[in-house]
């Protein structure tokens, strides 16, 4: 009985991993709502020690906005991902 339960848990966890990976990939959407959320997250960062990383994220967001205006969505996503990475390294 225990082996069956453990096997079911392992199988469920293995099938859930691609879903989590897909959610992470989709988090860098190039749309107004995602940009507003990212900017709110950057504005919430008040620690002076993180100033350089916040500036890097801000620059990437500016480039993402410019790319979105130019209708270059793949480039916009790339800049959004870079901004998220620089913020997550904080």
PDB file of N, CA, C and O in Angstrom:
ATOM      1  N   UNK A   1       0.824  -1.189   0.000  1.00  0.00           N
ATOM      2  CA  UNK A   1       0.000   0.000   0.000  1.00  0.00           C
ATOM      3  C   UNK A   1       0.868   1.253   0.000  1.00  0.00           C
ATOM      4  O   UNK A   1       0.602   2.193  -0.749  1.00  0.00           O
ATOM      5  N   UNK A   2       1.894   1.271   0.828  1.00  0.00           N
ATOM      6  CA  UNK A   2       2.776   2.429   0.930  1.00  0.00           C
ATOM      7  C   UNK A   2       3.531   2.656  -0.379  1.00  0.00           C
ATOM      8  O   UNK A   2       3.711   3.795  -0.811  1.00  0.00           O
ATOM      9  N   UNK A   3       3.971   1.560  -1.008  1.00  0.00           N
ATOM     10  CA  UNK A   3       4.692   1.686  -2.279  1.00  0.00           C
ATOM     11  C   UNK A   3       3.794   2.308  -3.344  1.00  0.00           C
ATOM     12  O   UNK A   3       4.245   3.127  -4.145  1.00  0.00           O
ATOM     13  N   UNK A   4       2.538   1.919  -3.350  1.00  0.00           N
ATOM     14  CA  UNK A   4       1.593   2.470  -4.325  1.00  0.00           C
ATOM     15  C   UNK A   4       1.366   3.954  -4.109  1.00  0.00           C
ATOM     16  O   UNK A   4       1.268   4.714  -5.073  1.00  0.00           O
ATOM     17  N   UNK A   5       1.281   4.372  -2.864  1.00  0.00           N
ATOM     18  CA  UNK A   5       1.088   5.778  -2.533  1.00  0.00           C
ATOM     19  C   UNK A   5       2.304   6.598  -2.929  1.00  0.00           C
ATOM     20  O   UNK A   5       2.175   7.676  -3.510  1.00  0.00           O
ATOM     21  N   UNK A   6       3.487   6.082  -2.610  1.00  0.00           N
ATOM     22  CA  UNK A   6       4.725   6.771  -2.961  1.00  0.00           C
ATOM     23  C   UNK A   6       4.850   6.879  -4.475  1.00  0.00           C
ATOM     24  O   UNK A   6       5.232   7.929  -4.993  1.00  0.00           O
ATOM     25  N   UNK A   7       4.533   5.812  -5.179  1.00  0.00           N
ATOM     26  CA  UNK A   7       4.606   5.824  -6.641  1.00  0.00           C
ATOM     27  C   UNK A   7       3.641   6.861  -7.221  1.00  0.00           C
ATOM     28  O   UNK A   7       3.985   7.562  -8.173  1.00  0.00           O
ATOM     29  N   UNK A   8       2.447   6.960  -6.658  1.00  0.00           N
ATOM     30  CA  UNK A   8       1.465   7.935  -7.133  1.00  0.00           C
ATOM     31  C   UNK A   8       1.946   9.359  -6.894  1.00  0.00           C
ATOM     32  O   UNK A   8       1.741  10.232  -7.737  1.00  0.00           O
ATOM     33  N   UNK A   9       2.582   9.599  -5.756  1.00  0.00           N
ATOM     34  CA  UNK A   9       3.108  10.936  -5.446  1.00  0.00           C
ATOM     35  C   UNK A   9       4.238  11.301  -6.402  1.00  0.00           C
ATOM     36  O   UNK A   9       4.294  12.423  -6.905  1.00  0.00           O
ATOM     37  N   UNK A  10       5.131  10.358  -6.648  1.00  0.00           N
ATOM     38  CA  UNK A  10       6.250  10.613  -7.565  1.00  0.00           C
ATOM     39  C   UNK A  10       5.736  10.883  -8.972  1.00  0.00           C
ATOM     40  O   UNK A  10       6.224  11.784  -9.654  1.00  0.00           O
ATOM     41  N   UNK A  11       4.764  10.113  -9.401  1.00  0.00           N
ATOM     42  CA  UNK A  11       4.194  10.296 -10.734  1.00  0.00           C
ATOM     43  C   UNK A  11       3.500  11.660 -10.848  1.00  0.00           C
ATOM     44  O   UNK A  11       3.643  12.350 -11.857  1.00  0.00           O
ATOM     45  N   UNK A  12       2.765  12.036  -9.828  1.00  0.00           N
ATOM     46  CA  UNK A  12       2.082  13.328  -9.836  1.00  0.00           C
ATOM     47  C   UNK A  12       3.088  14.473  -9.853  1.00  0.00           C
ATOM     48  O   UNK A  12       2.892  15.456 -10.567  1.00  0.00           O
ATOM     49  N   UNK A  13       4.153  14.356  -9.081  1.00  0.00           N
ATOM     50  CA  UNK A  13       5.170  15.408  -9.040  1.00  0.00           C
ATOM     51  C   UNK A  13       5.882  15.523 -10.387  1.00  0.00           C
ATOM     52  O   UNK A  13       6.149  16.630 -10.854  1.00  0.00           O
ATOM     53  N   UNK A  14       6.187  14.397 -11.007  1.00  0.00           N
ATOM     54  CA  UNK A  14       6.875  14.412 -12.299  1.00  0.00           C
ATOM     55  C   UNK A  14       6.004  15.029 -13.384  1.00  0.00           C
ATOM     56  O   UNK A  14       6.507  15.713 -14.274  1.00  0.00           O
ATOM     57  N   UNK A  15       4.722  14.792 -13.313  1.00  0.00           N
ATOM     58  CA  UNK A  15       3.843  15.369 -14.337  1.00  0.00           C
ATOM     59  C   UNK A  15       3.593  16.849 -14.093  1.00  0.00           C
ATOM     60  O   UNK A  15       3.221  17.567 -15.021  1.00  0.00           O
ATOM     61  N   UNK A  16       3.785  17.319 -12.876  1.00  0.00           N
ATOM     62  CA  UNK A  16       3.553  18.727 -12.555  1.00  0.00           C
ATOM     63  C   UNK A  16       4.748  19.606 -12.922  1.00  0.00           C
ATOM     64  O   UNK A  16       4.567  20.803 -13.146  1.00  0.00           O
ATOM     65  N   UNK A  17       5.945  19.063 -12.989  1.00  0.00           N
ATOM     66  CA  UNK A  17       7.139  19.854 -13.272  1.00  0.00           C
ATOM     67  C   UNK A  17       7.060  20.601 -14.600  1.00  0.00           C
ATOM     68  O   UNK A  17       7.401  21.783 -14.632  1.00  0.00           O
ATOM     69  N   UNK A  18       6.630  19.979 -15.699  1.00  0.00           N
ATOM     70  CA  UNK A  18       6.533  20.759 -16.939  1.00  0.00           C
ATOM     71  C   UNK A  18       5.557  21.931 -16.840  1.00  0.00           C
ATOM     72  O   UNK A  18       5.760  22.962 -17.483  1.00  0.00           O
ATOM     73  N   UNK A  19       4.518  21.783 -16.054  1.00  0.00           N
ATOM     74  CA  UNK A  19       3.550  22.868 -15.882  1.00  0.00           C
ATOM     75  C   UNK A  19       4.205  24.035 -15.173  1.00  0.00           C
ATOM     76  O   UNK A  19       4.007  25.184 -15.569  1.00  0.00           O
ATOM     77  N   UNK A  20       4.985  23.766 -14.126  1.00  0.00           N
ATOM     78  CA  UNK A  20       5.674  24.833 -13.415  1.00  0.00           C
ATOM     79  C   UNK A  20       6.704  25.511 -14.322  1.00  0.00           C
ATOM     80  O   UNK A  20       6.845  26.733 -14.292  1.00  0.00           O
ATOM     81  N   UNK A  21       7.412  24.734 -15.116  1.00  0.00           N
ATOM     82  CA  UNK A  21       8.393  25.307 -16.025  1.00  0.00           C
ATOM     83  C   UNK A  21       7.709  26.187 -17.067  1.00  0.00           C
ATOM     84  O   UNK A  21       8.221  27.249 -17.419  1.00  0.00           O
ATOM     85  N   UNK A  22       6.570  25.752 -17.552  1.00  0.00           N
ATOM     86  CA  UNK A  22       5.844  26.541 -18.543  1.00  0.00           C
ATOM     87  C   UNK A  22       5.360  27.852 -17.930  1.00  0.00           C
ATOM     88  O   UNK A  22       5.416  28.896 -18.581  1.00  0.00           O
ATOM     89  N   UNK A  23       4.882  27.809 -16.678  1.00  0.00           N
ATOM     90  CA  UNK A  23       4.444  29.032 -16.012  1.00  0.00           C
ATOM     91  C   UNK A  23       5.600  30.018 -15.873  1.00  0.00           C
ATOM     92  O   UNK A  23       5.414  31.221 -16.053  1.00  0.00           O
ATOM     93  N   UNK A  24       6.782  29.518 -15.556  1.00  0.00           N
ATOM     94  CA  UNK A  24       7.938  30.398 -15.415  1.00  0.00           C
ATOM     95  C   UNK A  24       8.301  31.031 -16.751  1.00  0.00           C
ATOM     96  O   UNK A  24       8.668  32.205 -16.803  1.00  0.00           O
ATOM     97  N   UNK A  25       8.201  30.265 -17.827  1.00  0.00           N
ATOM     98  CA  UNK A  25       8.518  30.796 -19.146  1.00  0.00           C
ATOM     99  C   UNK A  25       7.489  31.834 -19.582  1.00  0.00           C
ATOM    100  O   UNK A  25       7.834  32.799 -20.265  1.00  0.00           O
ATOM    101  N   UNK A  26       6.249  31.646 -19.200  1.00  0.00           N
ATOM    102  CA  UNK A  26       5.191  32.541 -19.629  1.00  0.00           C
ATOM    103  C   UNK A  26       5.134  33.804 -18.775  1.00  0.00           C
ATOM    104  O   UNK A  26       4.391  34.732 -19.097  1.00  0.00           O
ATOM    105  N   UNK A  27       5.905  33.853 -17.697  1.00  0.00           N
ATOM    106  CA  UNK A  27       5.819  34.999 -16.800  1.00  0.00           C
ATOM    107  C   UNK A  27       6.366  36.276 -17.434  1.00  0.00           C
ATOM    108  O   UNK A  27       6.025  37.376 -17.000  1.00  0.00           O
ATOM    109  N   UNK A  28       7.203  36.141 -18.447  1.00  0.00           N
ATOM    110  CA  UNK A  28       7.770  37.317 -19.097  1.00  0.00           C
ATOM    111  C   UNK A  28       6.930  37.687 -20.312  1.00  0.00           C
ATOM    112  O   UNK A  28       7.383  37.580 -21.451  1.00  0.00           O
ATOM    113  N   UNK A  29       5.720  38.118 -20.057  1.00  0.00           N
ATOM    114  CA  UNK A  29       4.847  38.543 -21.146  1.00  0.00           C
ATOM    115  C   UNK A  29       5.135  39.999 -21.458  1.00  0.00           C
ATOM    116  O   UNK A  29       5.415  40.800 -20.567  1.00  0.00           O
ATOM    117  N   UNK A  30       5.063  40.316 -22.702  1.00  0.00           N
ATOM    118  CA  UNK A  30       5.304  41.688 -23.126  1.00  0.00           C
ATOM    119  C   UNK A  30       3.950  42.367 -23.328  1.00  0.00           C
ATOM    120  O   UNK A  30       3.483  42.531 -24.455  1.00  0.00           O
ATOM    121  N   UNK A  31       3.340  42.755 -22.225  1.00  0.00           N
ATOM    122  CA  UNK A  31       2.086  43.485 -22.292  1.00  0.00           C
ATOM    123  C   UNK A  31       2.074  44.541 -21.192  1.00  0.00           C
ATOM    124  O   UNK A  31       2.915  44.536 -20.293  1.00  0.00           O
ATOM    125  N   UNK A  32       1.125  45.423 -21.282  1.00  0.00           N
ATOM    126  CA  UNK A  32       1.070  46.557 -20.361  1.00  0.00           C
ATOM    127  C   UNK A  32       0.915  46.110 -18.906  1.00  0.00           C
ATOM    128  O   UNK A  32       1.546  46.672 -18.011  1.00  0.00           O
ATOM    129  N   UNK A  33       0.076  45.102 -18.673  1.00  0.00           N
ATOM    130  CA  UNK A  33      -0.154  44.631 -17.306  1.00  0.00           C
ATOM    131  C   UNK A  33       1.123  44.061 -16.687  1.00  0.00           C
ATOM    132  O   UNK A  33       1.424  44.332 -15.525  1.00  0.00           O
ATOM    133  N   UNK A  34       1.867  43.278 -17.456  1.00  0.00           N
ATOM    134  CA  UNK A  34       3.115  42.697 -16.942  1.00  0.00           C
ATOM    135  C   UNK A  34       4.146  43.779 -16.657  1.00  0.00           C
ATOM    136  O   UNK A  34       4.873  43.717 -15.666  1.00  0.00           O
ATOM    137  N   UNK A  35       4.197  44.768 -17.537  1.00  0.00           N
ATOM    138  CA  UNK A  35       5.148  45.860 -17.323  1.00  0.00           C
ATOM    139  C   UNK A  35       4.789  46.671 -16.084  1.00  0.00           C
ATOM    140  O   UNK A  35       5.667  47.073 -15.321  1.00  0.00           O
ATOM    141  N   UNK A  36       3.509  46.906 -15.891  1.00  0.00           N
ATOM    142  CA  UNK A  36       3.089  47.658 -14.707  1.00  0.00           C
ATOM    143  C   UNK A  36       3.421  46.893 -13.435  1.00  0.00           C
ATOM    144  O   UNK A  36       3.833  47.487 -12.439  1.00  0.00           O
ATOM    145  N   UNK A  37       3.244  45.581 -13.466  1.00  0.00           N
ATOM    146  CA  UNK A  37       3.559  44.751 -12.302  1.00  0.00           C
ATOM    147  C   UNK A  37       5.053  44.786 -12.009  1.00  0.00           C
ATOM    148  O   UNK A  37       5.459  44.903 -10.852  1.00  0.00           O
ATOM    149  N   UNK A  38       5.875  44.686 -13.056  1.00  0.00           N
ATOM    150  CA  UNK A  38       7.332  44.736 -12.876  1.00  0.00           C
ATOM    151  C   UNK A  38       7.752  46.085 -12.310  1.00  0.00           C
ATOM    152  O   UNK A  38       8.594  46.151 -11.414  1.00  0.00           O
ATOM    153  N   UNK A  39       7.171  47.152 -12.828  1.00  0.00           N
ATOM    154  CA  UNK A  39       7.520  48.488 -12.331  1.00  0.00           C
ATOM    155  C   UNK A  39       7.111  48.661 -10.876  1.00  0.00           C
ATOM    156  O   UNK A  39       7.823  49.295 -10.097  1.00  0.00           O
ATOM    157  N   UNK A  40       5.969  48.101 -10.511  1.00  0.00           N
ATOM    158  CA  UNK A  40       5.530  48.164  -9.111  1.00  0.00           C
ATOM    159  C   UNK A  40       6.512  47.410  -8.215  1.00  0.00           C
ATOM    160  O   UNK A  40       6.831  47.861  -7.115  1.00  0.00           O
ATOM    161  N   UNK A  41       6.983  46.269  -8.692  1.00  0.00           N
ATOM    162  CA  UNK A  41       7.961  45.495  -7.921  1.00  0.00           C
ATOM    163  C   UNK A  41       9.269  46.268  -7.781  1.00  0.00           C
ATOM    164  O   UNK A  41       9.895  46.250  -6.721  1.00  0.00           O
ATOM    165  N   UNK A  42       9.677  46.940  -8.840  1.00  0.00           N
ATOM    166  CA  UNK A  42      10.916  47.734  -8.767  1.00  0.00           C
ATOM    167  C   UNK A  42      10.738  48.923  -7.835  1.00  0.00           C
ATOM    168  O   UNK A  42      11.649  49.251  -7.074  1.00  0.00           O
ATOM    169  N   UNK A  43       9.586  49.571  -7.882  1.00  0.00           N
ATOM    170  CA  UNK A  43       9.339  50.718  -7.014  1.00  0.00           C
ATOM    171  C   UNK A  43       9.303  50.316  -5.545  1.00  0.00           C
ATOM    172  O   UNK A  43       9.613  51.123  -4.669  1.00  0.00           O
ATOM    173  N   UNK A  44       8.928  49.078  -5.279  1.00  0.00           N
ATOM    174  CA  UNK A  44       8.846  48.596  -3.900  1.00  0.00           C
ATOM    175  C   UNK A  44      10.223  48.330  -3.304  1.00  0.00           C
ATOM    176  O   UNK A  44      10.354  48.175  -2.089  1.00  0.00           O
ATOM    177  N   UNK A  45      11.229  48.276  -4.134  1.00  0.00           N
ATOM    178  CA  UNK A  45      12.588  48.011  -3.658  1.00  0.00           C
ATOM    179  C   UNK A  45      13.179  49.300  -3.101  1.00  0.00           C
ATOM    180  O   UNK A  45      13.518  50.210  -3.857  1.00  0.00           O
ATOM    181  N   UNK A  46      13.299  49.377  -1.799  1.00  0.00           N
ATOM    182  CA  UNK A  46      13.760  50.599  -1.146  1.00  0.00           C
ATOM    183  C   UNK A  46      15.167  50.484  -0.567  1.00  0.00           C
ATOM    184  O   UNK A  46      15.737  51.484  -0.131  1.00  0.00           O
ATOM    185  N   UNK A  47      15.728  49.289  -0.558  1.00  0.00           N
ATOM    186  CA  UNK A  47      17.040  49.058   0.037  1.00  0.00           C
ATOM    187  C   UNK A  47      18.133  49.752  -0.785  1.00  0.00           C
ATOM    188  O   UNK A  47      18.305  49.435  -1.962  1.00  0.00           O
ATOM    189  N   UNK A  48      18.867  50.686  -0.190  1.00  0.00           N
ATOM    190  CA  UNK A  48      19.918  51.394  -0.924  1.00  0.00           C
ATOM    191  C   UNK A  48      21.019  50.465  -1.443  1.00  0.00           C
ATOM    192  O   UNK A  48      21.684  50.787  -2.428  1.00  0.00           O
ATOM    193  N   UNK A  49      21.214  49.331  -0.798  1.00  0.00           N
ATOM    194  CA  UNK A  49      22.248  48.386  -1.228  1.00  0.00           C
ATOM    195  C   UNK A  49      21.910  47.758  -2.576  1.00  0.00           C
ATOM    196  O   UNK A  49      22.791  47.234  -3.258  1.00  0.00           O
ATOM    197  N   UNK A  50      20.651  47.808  -2.958  1.00  0.00           N
ATOM    198  CA  UNK A  50      20.206  47.213  -4.215  1.00  0.00           C
ATOM    199  C   UNK A  50      20.077  48.225  -5.348  1.00  0.00           C
ATOM    200  O   UNK A  50      19.504  47.926  -6.396  1.00  0.00           O
ATOM    201  N   UNK A  51      20.607  49.412  -5.136  1.00  0.00           N
ATOM    202  CA  UNK A  51      20.434  50.499  -6.102  1.00  0.00           C
ATOM    203  C   UNK A  51      20.958  50.127  -7.491  1.00  0.00           C
ATOM    204  O   UNK A  51      20.285  50.388  -8.488  1.00  0.00           O
ATOM    205  N   UNK A  52      22.130  49.531  -7.572  1.00  0.00           N
ATOM    206  CA  UNK A  52      22.724  49.195  -8.869  1.00  0.00           C
ATOM    207  C   UNK A  52      21.874  48.182  -9.619  1.00  0.00           C
ATOM    208  O   UNK A  52      21.639  48.331 -10.818  1.00  0.00           O
ATOM    209  N   UNK A  53      21.415  47.153  -8.921  1.00  0.00           N
ATOM    210  CA  UNK A  53      20.599  46.128  -9.576  1.00  0.00           C
ATOM    211  C   UNK A  53      19.240  46.683  -9.978  1.00  0.00           C
ATOM    212  O   UNK A  53      18.677  46.293 -11.000  1.00  0.00           O
ATOM    213  N   UNK A  54      18.721  47.593  -9.168  1.00  0.00           N
ATOM    214  CA  UNK A  54      17.449  48.227  -9.513  1.00  0.00           C
ATOM    215  C   UNK A  54      17.618  49.085 -10.766  1.00  0.00           C
ATOM    216  O   UNK A  54      16.736  49.114 -11.624  1.00  0.00           O
ATOM    217  N   UNK A  55      18.745  49.780 -10.870  1.00  0.00           N
ATOM    218  CA  UNK A  55      19.017  50.590 -12.051  1.00  0.00           C
ATOM    219  C   UNK A  55      19.139  49.714 -13.298  1.00  0.00           C
ATOM    220  O   UNK A  55      18.654  50.083 -14.368  1.00  0.00           O
ATOM    221  N   UNK A  56      19.790  48.549 -13.159  1.00  0.00           N
ATOM    222  CA  UNK A  56      19.916  47.625 -14.290  1.00  0.00           C
ATOM    223  C   UNK A  56      18.543  47.142 -14.737  1.00  0.00           C
ATOM    224  O   UNK A  56      18.257  47.081 -15.933  1.00  0.00           O
ATOM    225  N   UNK A  57      17.699  46.800 -13.776  1.00  0.00           N
ATOM    226  CA  UNK A  57      16.349  46.341 -14.101  1.00  0.00           C
ATOM    227  C   UNK A  57      15.554  47.468 -14.772  1.00  0.00           C
ATOM    228  O   UNK A  57      14.799  47.224 -15.713  1.00  0.00           O
ATOM    229  N   UNK A  58      15.724  48.676 -14.294  1.00  0.00           N
ATOM    230  CA  UNK A  58      15.027  49.826 -14.884  1.00  0.00           C
ATOM    231  C   UNK A  58      15.452  50.054 -16.326  1.00  0.00           C
ATOM    232  O   UNK A  58      14.619  50.352 -17.183  1.00  0.00           O
ATOM    233  N   UNK A  59      16.747  49.916 -16.597  1.00  0.00           N
ATOM    234  CA  UNK A  59      17.237  50.080 -17.969  1.00  0.00           C
ATOM    235  C   UNK A  59      16.646  49.004 -18.882  1.00  0.00           C
ATOM    236  O   UNK A  59      16.238  49.292 -20.006  1.00  0.00           O
ATOM    237  N   UNK A  60      16.605  47.778 -18.395  1.00  0.00           N
ATOM    238  CA  UNK A  60      16.029  46.690 -19.200  1.00  0.00           C
ATOM    239  C   UNK A  60      14.540  46.947 -19.457  1.00  0.00           C
ATOM    240  O   UNK A  60      14.036  46.660 -20.542  1.00  0.00           O
ATOM    241  N   UNK A  61      13.848  47.483 -18.465  1.00  0.00           N
ATOM    242  CA  UNK A  61      12.428  47.782 -18.642  1.00  0.00           C
ATOM    243  C   UNK A  61      12.231  48.892 -19.674  1.00  0.00           C
ATOM    244  O   UNK A  61      11.285  48.844 -20.461  1.00  0.00           O
ATOM    245  N   UNK A  62      13.105  49.877 -19.678  1.00  0.00           N
ATOM    246  CA  UNK A  62      13.016  50.946 -20.681  1.00  0.00           C
ATOM    247  C   UNK A  62      13.206  50.367 -22.087  1.00  0.00           C
ATOM    248  O   UNK A  62      12.496  50.734 -23.024  1.00  0.00           O
ATOM    249  N   UNK A  63      14.175  49.458 -22.217  1.00  0.00           N
ATOM    250  CA  UNK A  63      14.398  48.830 -23.519  1.00  0.00           C
ATOM    251  C   UNK A  63      13.219  47.940 -23.905  1.00  0.00           C
ATOM    252  O   UNK A  63      12.869  47.846 -25.082  1.00  0.00           O
ATOM    253  N   UNK A  64      12.611  47.290 -22.918  1.00  0.00           N
ATOM    254  CA  UNK A  64      11.436  46.462 -23.190  1.00  0.00           C
ATOM    255  C   UNK A  64      10.282  47.327 -23.686  1.00  0.00           C
ATOM    256  O   UNK A  64       9.576  46.948 -24.621  1.00  0.00           O
ATOM    257  N   UNK A  65      10.091  48.477 -23.067  1.00  0.00           N
ATOM    258  CA  UNK A  65       9.029  49.395 -23.505  1.00  0.00           C
ATOM    259  C   UNK A  65       9.267  49.876 -24.926  1.00  0.00           C
ATOM    260  O   UNK A  65       8.342  49.930 -25.736  1.00  0.00           O
ATOM    261  N   UNK A  66      10.518  50.225 -25.224  1.00  0.00           N
ATOM    262  CA  UNK A  66      10.849  50.677 -26.576  1.00  0.00           C
ATOM    263  C   UNK A  66      10.594  49.565 -27.595  1.00  0.00           C
ATOM    264  O   UNK A  66      10.088  49.816 -28.690  1.00  0.00           O
ATOM    265  N   UNK A  67      10.947  48.349 -27.225  1.00  0.00           N
ATOM    266  CA  UNK A  67      10.728  47.209 -28.125  1.00  0.00           C
ATOM    267  C   UNK A  67       9.240  46.960 -28.330  1.00  0.00           C
ATOM    268  O   UNK A  67       8.803  46.647 -29.437  1.00  0.00           O
ATOM    269  N   UNK A  68       8.466  47.099 -27.261  1.00  0.00           N
ATOM    270  CA  UNK A  68       7.028  46.886 -27.382  1.00  0.00           C
ATOM    271  C   UNK A  68       6.412  47.936 -28.310  1.00  0.00           C
ATOM    272  O   UNK A  68       5.557  47.617 -29.137  1.00  0.00           O
ATOM    273  N   UNK A  69       6.849  49.182 -28.169  1.00  0.00           N
ATOM    274  CA  UNK A  69       6.347  50.250 -29.037  1.00  0.00           C
ATOM    275  C   UNK A  69       6.694  49.994 -30.494  1.00  0.00           C
ATOM    276  O   UNK A  69       5.931  50.345 -31.394  1.00  0.00           O
ATOM    277  N   UNK A  70       7.868  49.373 -30.726  1.00  0.00           N
ATOM    278  CA  UNK A  70       8.309  49.067 -32.086  1.00  0.00           C
ATOM    279  C   UNK A  70       7.726  47.738 -32.579  1.00  0.00           C
ATOM    280  O   UNK A  70       8.041  47.282 -33.679  1.00  0.00           O
ATOM    281  N   UNK A  71       6.874  47.125 -31.752  1.00  0.00           N
ATOM    282  CA  UNK A  71       6.225  45.852 -32.084  1.00  0.00           C
ATOM    283  C   UNK A  71       7.240  44.721 -32.273  1.00  0.00           C
ATOM    284  O   UNK A  71       7.042  43.832 -33.101  1.00  0.00           O
ATOM    285  N   UNK A  72       8.323  44.764 -31.501  1.00  0.00           N
ATOM    286  CA  UNK A  72       9.342  43.716 -31.502  1.00  0.00           C
ATOM    287  C   UNK A  72       9.152  42.892 -30.223  1.00  0.00           C
ATOM    288  O   UNK A  72       9.868  43.071 -29.238  1.00  0.00           O
ATOM    289  N   UNK A  73       8.180  41.995 -30.263  1.00  0.00           N
ATOM    290  CA  UNK A  73       7.762  41.291 -29.051  1.00  0.00           C
ATOM    291  C   UNK A  73       8.816  40.329 -28.503  1.00  0.00           C
ATOM    292  O   UNK A  73       8.953  40.209 -27.285  1.00  0.00           O
ATOM    293  N   UNK A  74       9.555  39.650 -29.360  1.00  0.00           N
ATOM    294  CA  UNK A  74      10.593  38.737 -28.868  1.00  0.00           C
ATOM    295  C   UNK A  74      11.702  39.515 -28.153  1.00  0.00           C
ATOM    296  O   UNK A  74      12.203  39.087 -27.113  1.00  0.00           O
ATOM    297  N   UNK A  75      12.072  40.647 -28.718  1.00  0.00           N
ATOM    298  CA  UNK A  75      13.076  41.501 -28.090  1.00  0.00           C
ATOM    299  C   UNK A  75      12.548  42.046 -26.765  1.00  0.00           C
ATOM    300  O   UNK A  75      13.287  42.138 -25.785  1.00  0.00           O
ATOM    301  N   UNK A  76      11.279  42.402 -26.743  1.00  0.00           N
ATOM    302  CA  UNK A  76      10.646  42.901 -25.530  1.00  0.00           C
ATOM    303  C   UNK A  76      10.679  41.831 -24.435  1.00  0.00           C
ATOM    304  O   UNK A  76      11.025  42.123 -23.290  1.00  0.00           O
ATOM    305  N   UNK A  77      10.320  40.597 -24.786  1.00  0.00           N
ATOM    306  CA  UNK A  77      10.347  39.497 -23.819  1.00  0.00           C
ATOM    307  C   UNK A  77      11.753  39.286 -23.274  1.00  0.00           C
ATOM    308  O   UNK A  77      11.932  39.035 -22.082  1.00  0.00           O
ATOM    309  N   UNK A  78      12.746  39.389 -24.147  1.00  0.00           N
ATOM    310  CA  UNK A  78      14.128  39.201 -23.720  1.00  0.00           C
ATOM    311  C   UNK A  78      14.508  40.241 -22.661  1.00  0.00           C
ATOM    312  O   UNK A  78      15.118  39.907 -21.646  1.00  0.00           O
ATOM    313  N   UNK A  79      14.143  41.497 -22.907  1.00  0.00           N
ATOM    314  CA  UNK A  79      14.465  42.551 -21.940  1.00  0.00           C
ATOM    315  C   UNK A  79      13.684  42.373 -20.641  1.00  0.00           C
ATOM    316  O   UNK A  79      14.206  42.639 -19.558  1.00  0.00           O
ATOM    317  N   UNK A  80      12.438  41.925 -20.747  1.00  0.00           N
ATOM    318  CA  UNK A  80      11.643  41.669 -19.542  1.00  0.00           C
ATOM    319  C   UNK A  80      12.286  40.554 -18.712  1.00  0.00           C
ATOM    320  O   UNK A  80      12.357  40.649 -17.487  1.00  0.00           O
ATOM    321  N   UNK A  81      12.750  39.502 -19.382  1.00  0.00           N
ATOM    322  CA  UNK A  81      13.404  38.398 -18.678  1.00  0.00           C
ATOM    323  C   UNK A  81      14.688  38.864 -18.007  1.00  0.00           C
ATOM    324  O   UNK A  81      14.980  38.466 -16.879  1.00  0.00           O
ATOM    325  N   UNK A  82      15.455  39.702 -18.691  1.00  0.00           N
ATOM    326  CA  UNK A  82      16.686  40.228 -18.090  1.00  0.00           C
ATOM    327  C   UNK A  82      16.373  41.090 -16.873  1.00  0.00           C
ATOM    328  O   UNK A  82      17.092  41.044 -15.875  1.00  0.00           O
ATOM    329  N   UNK A  83      15.309  41.871 -16.953  1.00  0.00           N
ATOM    330  CA  UNK A  83      14.921  42.700 -15.811  1.00  0.00           C
ATOM    331  C   UNK A  83      14.508  41.817 -14.639  1.00  0.00           C
ATOM    332  O   UNK A  83      14.865  42.095 -13.494  1.00  0.00           O
ATOM    333  N   UNK A  84      13.757  40.754 -14.922  1.00  0.00           N
ATOM    334  CA  UNK A  84      13.345  39.832 -13.849  1.00  0.00           C
ATOM    335  C   UNK A  84      14.554  39.151 -13.227  1.00  0.00           C
ATOM    336  O   UNK A  84      14.625  38.998 -12.008  1.00  0.00           O
ATOM    337  N   UNK A  85      15.504  38.741 -14.057  1.00  0.00           N
ATOM    338  CA  UNK A  85      16.703  38.083 -13.528  1.00  0.00           C
ATOM    339  C   UNK A  85      17.504  39.020 -12.651  1.00  0.00           C
ATOM    340  O   UNK A  85      17.992  38.619 -11.595  1.00  0.00           O
ATOM    341  N   UNK A  86      17.644  40.261 -13.077  1.00  0.00           N
ATOM    342  CA  UNK A  86      18.422  41.198 -12.262  1.00  0.00           C
ATOM    343  C   UNK A  86      17.710  41.495 -10.943  1.00  0.00           C
ATOM    344  O   UNK A  86      18.358  41.736  -9.924  1.00  0.00           O
ATOM    345  N   UNK A  87      16.385  41.476 -10.965  1.00  0.00           N
ATOM    346  CA  UNK A  87      15.647  41.695  -9.717  1.00  0.00           C
ATOM    347  C   UNK A  87      15.687  40.458  -8.833  1.00  0.00           C
ATOM    348  O   UNK A  87      15.715  40.579  -7.609  1.00  0.00           O
ATOM    349  N   UNK A  88      15.689  39.274  -9.427  1.00  0.00           N
ATOM    350  CA  UNK A  88      15.694  38.046  -8.617  1.00  0.00           C
ATOM    351  C   UNK A  88      17.048  37.783  -8.000  1.00  0.00           C
ATOM    352  O   UNK A  88      17.146  37.022  -7.037  1.00  0.00           O
ATOM    353  N   UNK A  89      18.092  38.389  -8.526  1.00  0.00           N
ATOM    354  CA  UNK A  89      19.428  38.234  -7.955  1.00  0.00           C
ATOM    355  C   UNK A  89      19.642  39.146  -6.758  1.00  0.00           C
ATOM    356  O   UNK A  89      20.756  39.257  -6.246  1.00  0.00           O
ATOM    357  N   UNK A  90      18.600  39.783  -6.322  1.00  0.00           N
ATOM    358  CA  UNK A  90      18.746  40.750  -5.242  1.00  0.00           C
ATOM    359  C   UNK A  90      18.618  40.119  -3.921  1.00  0.00           C
ATOM    360  O   UNK A  90      18.716  40.799  -2.899  1.00  0.00           O
TER     361      UNK A  90
END
